[in-house]
Amino acid sequence: MGTWSYADWKPGGERVSFGDLTFDSMLHCGNAHDFVEVGEGHYRFRSRVHLAPYAWRFLFTVESPGDGREITLEVADFNHEGRTPWHESATVHSLDGNTWRPFDTGRLQIVEWTPTGHREIDEAYGDATHIPYGVRYRLRLDAPRIWFASPTPFTLQYRDRLLGELVRTHPGAVEVSVVARSAHSETTGYPVTMARIAAPGDCRERRRVFVIAGEHAAETAGMYACEGFLREVLANPTWLQGYAFFFVPVFNVDGVFFGRSYFNVSPRIIDGPGVNLSATWAERPAPEQRDLWSFLRWLRPELLVSLHNGRHRRAMDQFCDPGPETDAINEALRRHVGFALADAGPPRTPARLPREAMDRGVAQHGFLTETLLLCRLPGMHTFRDSYVELGRRFARGYVEGLDAI
């Protein structure tokens, strides 16, 4: 225990057993490591990946006889703004790895974080607003295998199944292509893929809308909202008479694959923390940024929407430049979304994609939306369903707003 440090992390997850109990993060996009037994029925693990500056994501399974016993699971090293049970309400569990149910926040508590004991590594973790902490969960083992995650996973396998389904069910309307490759796409087999929904003909003769999600690897509410946006477009084929739509559901493919929360992954995996893809569009140090920027310069969308989410918001922050056309679009969104939409001012520096695209004349209108991660729309039993429905409402609001201007 005393000799382990974050530098010991290796990609691929781990499978560890304690008696008849097994923890397994060696699944697609899994994340959790350094499992230890710290007391009877009490197990601790770490979420931080190597020397990444932020961590608030995990995904693994718990295998047991399924005899109904209760265990305490403790993540040692989350860090994010806000440290209350409500801030952890995106935690979910599943009996099949597909349907994710919210975890009862009454069964978790915030505790002190557990450093590794390597001062030079521990002191380099977090910042003034991302102070490390731990979370303890009381998990009842009432099934032989339980999936446990925070937040609801959006894996690359899910992305590919989703896009494949839409191509099959909407032949001729949906076209999927590789729009960018990351440092590890060749190794993992997961490039940055894009779905185009358009009528036949030159898409640049129509009003073009580009939607991107997953610049930060753990921000899955934005990824599911992108799915909902995509599905709503397909439910309204008349929109394609005047519009062409382009969707990138997961941009940070390496970060998602290797269990990161925020940054991407350096070329040799363990060399440094990687790149914050959302905040470096002016420099574009990563290959996926350079590839996508080339496409955007060709496409020159009228509207560019970047979908994010945070673990501390109670209203959706909408970052955009002020003006009558922007106001018209935001008012249309407010009529549809069902949550408070706060005018958060222009997209912040360092250069976010909407900011850079507008400044360089690549996009006419740019919005960065902090999709709510911790709140569900009324009547929605799962976070995934709520995020998808919210994306549908985004689609209706943006198209209505664009039609108005």
N, C-alpha and C positions, 0 to 999 in steps of 0.2 A: 504493500500500500504506500509506504513512504517513498518508494523509488519511482513511482509512476508520475509522469508529467504529460502535458498535452502534446509534447513533441513525440511521445510514444504512439500517438494515434496512427493507425494504418487504415487505408480505405478498404471498404468491403464489409464493414460491420463485424460482429462477433457472436458466437453462440456459446453460452456458459450455463452450466447446470449446478444447482445446489440441492442435493438430494433428488426428490421427484419433481423439482421445479426447474424449468429451463427458460432462459431469456435469449431471444434470437433476433438480432438486427441484421442478419445476413440475407435480407430480402431486398427487393428492388427499391432503391432510394431510401433504404433503412438508415436509421441513425440512433445510436445509443452505444456506449462503450464503457469500459472499466467498471463492469458490474461487480459489486462486492456485497457481502452479507455483513451488516453492521450490528445486528442483534437478531433475536429470535423473531422471524417473520418480517424483518425489516431489511430492505435491499436498496442500495444506492447506485446510481449510474451517472454518467456525464453526457452532456449534449454538445458541448463545444467541440468543434472539429479542428484539430491541430492548433494553429495559432490564430484562428479567426477572431476578429475583435468582438463579434456578437454571436449569441446563441439563444434561440428560443424555439427550437424545433426538435422533436424526436419522433421516431416511428419504429416499433418493434413488436414482437409477439411474446406472450407468456404462455408456456405450455405446462400443464399440470394434470392431476387426475380429475380436475373439475369437480371437486368435492365440496365446494361452497366456502372454503376457508377464506379468511380475509388477510391480506398482506399489506404492508406499507412499502410503497415505492417512492423513492426520493430522487429527483433530479438535482444534482449538486450545483449546477452552474448556469442557470438562466441569467440573462441580463437584459432588461428593457425598461422603458419609462413605466412607472406604476408597478407596485408590488402588493396587490391585494388579491383575494380570491376572485373578485370580478375580473381582474386583468388576466386571469388564467381560465376564463370560461370558454375559451375555444378548444379546450382539451376534449378529446372524443375517444370512444372505444367501439369495437366492432366484433361480431362473431364470425364474419366471413371475409373481412378485408375490403368490402365494397360498400356496405351500408354503415354509416358512422353516426352513432348516437352521442349526444352531449353527455359529458361526465358531470355528475352532481357536484357543484362547487362547495356544497356543504361537507363533502368528503375529501377536501384538500385544505392545506394550510401553508402559509408562507413561512419559511424558516431561514436561518442564516446559511450562506453558501459555504461549501467545503473546499478550501483551497487545496492545491496539490502539495504545497510545502516547498515548491521551487519559486522563490521570491521573484526572480527576474521574469518568470513567466506569469505568475499570478498578478503582479503589479501592472503588467502590460494589458490587462483585460478590462474592457469597458471604457467608459468615460464619465463625465460629470452627470449625465442623465441616464446612463446605462450601467447601473451599479449592480454587481452580481448578487444573486440571492438563490435560495433553494426552494423547492416546492415538494411537499409530501402529499401523496395520494393514498387513500385507503381503497384498495381494489379487491373486490370479491371475486374469487375464482370459481364461477358457477358454470364454466364450460371448459372442455379440454384445451381449447386454444382461444386466446383473446388477443385481438390486435389493440394496441394502445398508441395514441398519437396526439401530438399538439403541433399545429392545428390540423384540421381535416386534410389529409394528404391529397395532392394532385400530382400524380406520378407521370413519368414520361410514357409508361405503358398505357396509362389512362388517356393521355393526349392522343396517342396513336390509334387507340381503339375508337375514340370519339371522332377523330377526323376520318378514319376509315369508314365508320358507320355513316357519316354524313355524305361521303362520296357515293356510297352504295345506294342510299335512300334518295339522293337528289342528283342523279346522273345528269351531267351537262351543266348543272348550276354551280357545283363545288369543284374546285381544282386545288389540289394540295401539292406544294413544291418545297424544296429546300431553299431557304432564303439566306442562310448564313451557317457557317461552321465555326465551332469553338476549338479551343486548344485540344480538347479531348474527344471531339465528336468521332474521329476515326476509331479510337479505342473503345468507347462506350457504345457506339452505334447510334447515337442520338444527336443529330444536327438540329438546328433551329428550323422548324417547319412553319409554313404559312398556308392558310386557307384563303383562297380568293372566291368570292361569290359575286358573279356578274353575268349579265346577259351576253350573248355572242357579240363580237365586235371589239373595237379598240376601247379599252376601259378608260383611256385618257380623254375620251370624248364625253365622259359622264362625270358627275361630281364624285370625287373619290374620298373614301373614309378609311382611315388606317387605325387599327386598335391593337395595342401591344400590352401584354401582361407578363408577370414573372421576371421583371428585371432583378428583383430580390427573391431569392430562392424559397423562402418560407411564406411568401405573401400569396397564399392560395385563394383567399377570398377574391382577389383580383383575377386570378386564373379562371375560377368558376364563373365570375361575372362576365369574363370574355366568352366563355362557353354559352352563357345565356344570351348575350348580345348576338352571337353567331346564329343561335337557334331562332331567335326572333326575326332576324333578317330572312331566314329561310321560310318562316311562317307568313311573310309578307312579300310575295314575289312581285307585286306591283311596284315595290320600291326600286326594283332593278331596272325599271324603265328610265330612271334618271340618275341612279347611283351605282357605283361599284365599291364593294367592301373587301377589305383585306384584314386578316386576323393572325396575330402571332400569340398563341395562348401561353407559351413558355419561352421566354427569351434566355434566361440564365440556365441553360440545360446542364452545364457542368455543376453548378451549385446545387441544383435539384438532385442530380444523380449521386453526388458525393455527400449529401447530407448537410450542406451549408445552410445557414439562415439568411445571409445577406449578400456576401460577396460571391464572385465566381471562383475559379480554382486556377492557381498558377500552373504554368506548363508542366513543371515536374511535380505537381500536386502538393508537396510539402515545403516548397520554397516560398515562404511568406504567405500573407493572408489572401492573396488574390486581388481582384479589382472590384470596386463598387461600380457596377455597370450603369446604374442610374445617374451617378453624379460626375461622370467623366466623358460626357458626349462631346465636349469641346476638343479633348485630346484624342479620344477614341483609341486607347491603348490595346484593347482586346480585339482579336480577329472577328468575333461575332459582331462587334460594333461597326467595324469597317465595312463588313459585308452588307449589313442592313442599311447603313448610311448610303451606300452606293445605290441600293434599290430605292430608297426614299428620294434620292436626288432624281432618279428617273421617273418615279411615280408622281411626285409633287402633289400630295393629297391636299384637298381643301380643309379637311378636319383630321387632326391627329389626337388620339385619346390614349393616355398612358394610365393603366389601372394598377393601383397599389393597394396596400392596406397596412394599418398599424395596430398594435396590441394595446392601445391606450385611448382610443378615440370614442366619444359618445355621439359625435356628429360627423358626417362626411365632409372632409375638407376638400374644396374644389379650387385648385391653383390654376389661375388663368389671367390673362391680361384684361383689364377693364375696357369697356366700350359698349356701344349699343347692340352690336351683333352678338357679342359674348353674353350680354345681359339677356337677350332674347333666348339664346340657347339655354342658359341656366334657368330661366323662368319656365321653359318647357320641361326641363328635367325635374324641377320642383313639383310640377303637376303630376309627375309619374312615379318618382322613386319611392315615396312613402317614408323616407327618413329626412331629417334636417340636413340641408345642403348648405354648408357654410362657405361664404366667399372668403377664401384664404389669401387672396392677392395673387400677384404674378407667380409663375413657377420659380421656385427659389434657386439661388446659386448654391453650390457650383452647378454647372450647366446640366439641367435635366433635358431629356429628349424634346419635349414640347418647346422649351425655351430656345434650344439650339436650332431646332427646325424652323421656328418662326424668325429668329434673328438672321438665319442664312437664306431666307426666302424659299425654304423647302416645303413649308406648310403654311397655309393661310391662318388657320385657327388651331390652337393647341391647348389641351386640358390635361392636367394631372389630377386624378381623382383618388382620394384615400377611401376606398371601399370599406365599409364597416366590417370588421372581423368578428367582433364580440357580440353583436346584436343580430337577432333574427326578425324577419318580417312576421307580423301576426299570422298565426295559423301554420307556420312552417315548423315542422318537427325536427328537421335536421339543418345544420348550418349549410351543407352543400345545396339543399333545395332552396334555401333563402338566398344564397349568393347567386345561383343561376337565375332565379326569378328577378333579382335586382338587376342583373345584366340585361334581361329582357326589357325591363323598364328603362334602363339606360338607352337601349336601342330606340324605343319609341320616343323618348324625350329628345335625343339628338336629332333624329330624322325630322320630328316636328319642328324643332328649333331651326334646323337648316332650311326647311321649307319656308319658314317665316322670314328668313333673310334673303 
